[in-house]
Amino acid sequence: MYRFLFRPKWILFHVAVIAAVVGMLSLARWQWNKHLDRDAFAAKVHARQDAEPTELAPLMASKSAADIEYFRVTATGEYLRTGQLTEINVTQGSVNGVNVITPFQVDGGPVVIVNRGFVPDGTSVPPPPDGTFLIGGTARTSEHRHTGEISDSTDSANTQVRRVDLVVIAKILGRTVSPVYIDLIGSKPTAPSPPTPVPAPNLSGGPPHVSYTVQWIIFSIAAIVGWVLAVRRSVRTRRAAGVAGEADVPLAAVSADDPAPPSA
């Protein structure tokens, strides 16, 4: 009854179903791993931001830029009067504008790029404030241009960038800068506003990886159920055909050894 399952077209059907199930379960596992990676990243960021603020210069002496990122850091020094840039095409609170990128000379340390915050379009970009400041903020690593994105000019006359790419900014300024920059949170004394400090990283958004995982598992189960239903339907069809064939046995198929029917 089940020999039909080994016919070529059924073998192709089995292979297609198996390939589909394996592929969908692989996608489910990939989505689940993405969920775990995002949870681990969020936990790392929360742990670093909840730690006590640390002075940046000693921290850089003992850790790599990646190990410093998202820690709350402090630095004392002065904003440089030249070299301020604006990061264009920025949106904050559904308002278009720019971020103000200003080099900051740490006392006895390196020049650190500081993202002082957001200025809406139509508002004048404030110059760097005068005086010595104790600044505090979130350490961030350099941003990079992705494939297909427009490059920023490294010409010294350039005053606008599309991302906080520290390599590009160092070439524009013509000086070495720290391998991390600071998203400013506040300073002492308090600097004028705007700029408005950029918000903390949003760790709650992103694709719903758990939902995608469940969807791929459901799709794989549906493929298996479809295979079972297809096999059962084919078995029922063949059984029905076999019963009908037995009911229509021709007289010629009666054995010669069978007793002849009585004469009328």
C-alpha positions as CSV (number, residue, x, y, z in Angstrom):
1,M,0.0,0.0,0.0
2,Y,2.9,2.4,0.8
3,R,5.1,1.4,-2.1
4,F,4.0,4.5,-4.0
5,L,6.0,6.6,-1.5
6,F,9.2,5.4,-3.3
7,R,8.1,6.6,-6.7
8,P,10.3,9.4,-8.2
9,K,7.8,12.2,-7.8
10,W,7.1,11.3,-4.2
11,I,10.9,11.1,-3.5
12,L,11.2,14.6,-4.9
13,F,8.3,15.7,-2.7
14,H,9.9,14.2,0.4
15,V,13.2,15.9,-0.3
16,A,11.5,19.3,-0.9
17,V,9.6,19.0,2.4
18,I,12.7,18.0,4.3
19,A,14.7,20.9,2.8
20,A,11.9,23.3,3.6
21,V,11.7,22.1,7.2
22,V,15.5,22.2,7.7
23,G,15.7,25.7,6.2
24,M,12.9,27.1,8.3
25,L,14.2,25.6,11.5
26,S,17.6,27.1,10.7
27,L,16.0,30.5,10.2
28,A,14.2,30.0,13.5
29,R,17.5,29.2,15.3
30,W,19.2,32.2,13.6
31,Q,16.4,34.6,14.8
32,W,16.6,33.1,18.3
33,N,20.4,33.7,18.4
34,K,19.8,37.2,17.3
35,H,17.4,37.6,20.2
36,L,20.0,36.2,22.6
37,D,22.7,38.5,21.2
38,R,20.5,41.6,21.6
39,D,19.7,40.7,25.2
40,A,23.3,40.1,25.9
41,F,24.2,43.5,24.3
42,A,21.5,45.3,26.3
43,A,22.7,43.7,29.5
44,K,26.2,44.8,28.8
45,V,25.2,48.4,28.0
46,H,23.0,48.6,31.2
47,A,25.8,47.3,33.3
48,R,28.3,49.8,32.0
49,Q,25.9,52.7,32.2
50,D,25.0,51.8,35.8
51,A,28.7,51.8,36.8
52,E,30.2,54.8,38.6
53,P,31.5,57.4,36.1
54,T,35.2,57.0,35.5
55,E,37.9,59.5,34.4
56,L,38.5,58.9,30.7
57,A,42.3,59.3,30.4
58,P,43.2,56.5,32.9
59,L,40.5,54.3,31.5
60,M,42.0,54.6,28.0
61,A,45.4,53.7,29.3
62,S,44.2,50.3,30.5
63,K,41.4,49.3,28.1
64,S,40.7,49.2,24.4
65,A,38.1,51.5,22.8
66,A,35.6,48.6,22.6
67,D,36.0,47.8,26.3
68,I,35.3,51.5,27.1
69,E,32.3,52.0,25.0
70,Y,29.0,52.8,26.8
71,F,30.8,53.5,30.1
72,R,30.0,56.8,31.8
73,V,33.2,58.8,31.7
74,T,34.4,62.2,32.8
75,A,37.1,64.6,31.6
76,T,38.4,68.0,32.6
77,G,39.7,70.5,30.0
78,E,38.8,73.1,27.5
79,Y,36.9,73.0,24.2
80,L,39.1,74.0,21.3
81,R,38.1,77.2,19.6
82,T,38.6,75.8,16.1
83,G,37.6,72.6,14.4
84,Q,34.0,72.5,15.4
85,L,31.9,70.4,13.0
86,T,28.2,69.6,12.5
87,E,26.8,66.1,12.0
88,I,24.1,66.6,9.4
89,N,20.9,64.8,8.6
90,V,20.1,64.1,12.3
91,T,16.6,63.6,13.7
92,Q,15.8,63.9,17.4
93,G,12.3,63.8,18.8
94,S,10.9,63.8,15.2
95,V,12.7,67.1,14.6
96,N,15.4,67.5,11.9
97,G,18.6,69.2,12.8
98,V,22.4,68.6,13.4
99,N,24.6,67.4,16.1
100,V,27.4,69.7,17.3
101,I,30.8,67.9,17.2
102,T,33.5,69.8,19.1
103,P,37.1,68.8,19.9
104,F,37.9,68.9,23.6
105,Q,41.5,69.1,25.0
106,V,41.7,67.0,28.1
107,D,44.1,68.4,30.8
108,G,47.3,66.4,30.4
109,G,45.6,64.1,28.0
110,P,44.4,63.6,24.4
111,V,42.0,65.6,22.3
112,V,38.6,64.0,22.6
113,I,35.8,64.6,20.2
114,V,32.6,65.5,22.1
115,N,29.1,65.3,20.6
116,R,27.7,68.3,22.5
117,G,24.1,67.6,21.3
118,F,21.3,68.4,19.0
119,V,20.4,71.7,17.4
120,P,17.1,71.9,15.4
121,D,17.2,73.2,11.8
122,G,16.8,77.0,11.7
123,T,18.6,77.5,15.1
124,S,22.1,78.9,15.1
125,V,24.8,76.5,16.1
126,P,26.5,77.8,19.2
127,P,30.3,78.2,19.3
128,P,32.4,76.2,21.7
129,P,32.0,77.7,25.3
130,D,35.0,79.3,26.9
131,G,36.7,78.2,30.1
132,T,37.6,75.0,31.8
133,F,34.9,72.3,32.1
134,L,34.4,69.0,33.8
135,I,32.3,67.1,31.3
136,G,30.5,63.8,31.7
137,G,29.0,61.6,29.1
138,T,28.8,58.2,27.4
139,A,31.9,56.8,25.7
140,R,31.3,55.7,22.1
141,T,33.5,54.1,19.5
142,S,34.0,55.6,16.0
143,E,31.2,55.3,13.5
144,H,32.0,54.0,10.0
145,R,30.7,54.4,6.5
146,H,28.7,51.4,5.3
147,T,28.7,50.2,1.7
148,G,26.6,52.5,-0.5
149,E,26.8,55.5,1.9
150,I,28.3,58.8,0.9
151,S,31.8,59.5,2.1
152,D,32.7,62.6,4.0
153,S,35.4,64.9,2.7
154,T,38.6,65.0,4.7
155,D,39.5,68.5,3.4
156,S,40.5,70.8,6.3
157,A,37.9,73.3,5.1
158,N,35.0,70.8,5.6
159,T,32.7,71.7,8.5
160,Q,30.0,69.0,8.0
161,V,30.1,65.3,8.4
162,R,27.5,62.5,8.1
163,R,28.7,60.4,10.9
164,V,31.2,60.6,13.9
165,D,34.0,58.8,12.0
166,L,37.0,59.6,14.2
167,V,39.5,58.8,11.4
168,V,37.8,61.3,9.0
169,I,37.5,63.9,11.8
170,A,41.2,63.5,12.7
171,K,42.2,64.2,9.1
172,I,39.9,67.2,8.9
173,L,41.4,68.6,12.1
174,G,44.9,67.6,11.2
175,R,45.6,66.2,14.6
176,T,45.4,62.9,16.6
177,V,42.2,62.3,18.5
178,S,41.1,59.8,21.1
179,P,39.8,56.4,19.7
180,V,36.5,57.1,21.6
181,Y,34.3,60.1,21.5
182,I,31.8,61.3,24.2
183,D,28.1,61.8,23.9
184,L,27.8,64.7,26.3
185,I,25.3,64.4,29.2
186,G,26.3,67.4,31.3
187,S,29.1,69.6,32.5
188,K,30.3,71.8,35.3
189,P,29.8,74.7,34.9
190,T,26.7,74.1,32.9
191,A,27.1,75.0,29.3
192,P,24.4,77.1,27.4
193,S,21.6,75.2,25.7
194,P,21.2,74.4,22.9
195,P,22.7,72.0,22.0
196,T,20.4,69.5,23.7
197,P,22.2,66.3,24.8
198,V,21.5,63.3,22.6
199,P,19.3,60.6,24.2
200,A,20.8,57.4,25.7
201,P,20.9,54.4,23.3
202,N,17.5,52.9,22.7
203,L,17.8,49.2,23.6
204,S,14.1,48.3,23.5
205,G,13.6,48.7,19.8
206,G,14.6,46.5,16.9
207,P,13.1,43.5,15.1
208,P,10.8,41.2,17.1
209,H,13.2,38.2,16.9
210,V,11.2,36.0,19.2
211,S,8.0,36.4,17.1
212,Y,10.0,35.6,14.0
213,T,11.4,32.5,15.7
214,V,7.9,31.3,16.5
215,Q,6.7,32.0,13.0
216,W,9.4,29.9,11.4
217,I,8.7,27.0,13.8
218,I,5.0,27.2,12.9
219,F,5.8,27.3,9.2
220,S,8.0,24.2,9.6
221,I,5.3,22.4,11.5
222,A,2.8,23.3,8.8
223,A,5.1,21.8,6.2
224,I,5.2,18.5,8.1
225,V,1.5,18.4,8.7
226,G,1.0,19.1,4.9
227,W,3.2,16.1,4.1
228,V,1.3,13.9,6.5
229,L,-2.1,15.0,5.0
230,A,-0.8,14.4,1.4
231,V,0.3,10.9,2.3
232,R,-2.9,10.0,4.0
233,R,-5.0,11.3,1.2
234,S,-3.0,9.4,-1.3
235,V,-3.4,6.2,0.8
236,R,-7.2,6.7,1.1
237,T,-7.4,7.3,-2.7
238,R,-5.5,4.1,-3.4
239,R,-7.6,2.0,-1.0
240,A,-10.8,3.3,-2.5
241,A,-9.6,2.4,-5.9
242,G,-8.6,-1.1,-4.7
243,V,-12.1,-1.8,-3.1
244,A,-13.9,-0.6,-6.3
245,G,-11.7,-2.9,-8.4
246,E,-12.6,-6.0,-6.2
247,A,-16.3,-5.3,-6.6
248,D,-16.2,-5.4,-10.4
249,V,-14.3,-8.8,-10.8
250,P,-15.2,-10.2,-14.3
251,L,-16.8,-13.7,-14.7
252,A,-13.8,-14.8,-16.6
253,A,-11.7,-14.5,-13.5
254,V,-13.8,-17.2,-11.7
255,S,-11.6,-20.4,-11.3
256,A,-12.5,-23.4,-13.4
257,D,-12.4,-25.5,-10.2
258,D,-15.4,-23.7,-8.8
259,P,-18.6,-25.7,-8.9
260,A,-20.9,-24.8,-11.8
261,P,-24.0,-23.0,-10.9
262,P,-27.1,-25.2,-10.8
263,S,-29.1,-25.3,-14.1
264,A,-32.4,-23.5,-14.1
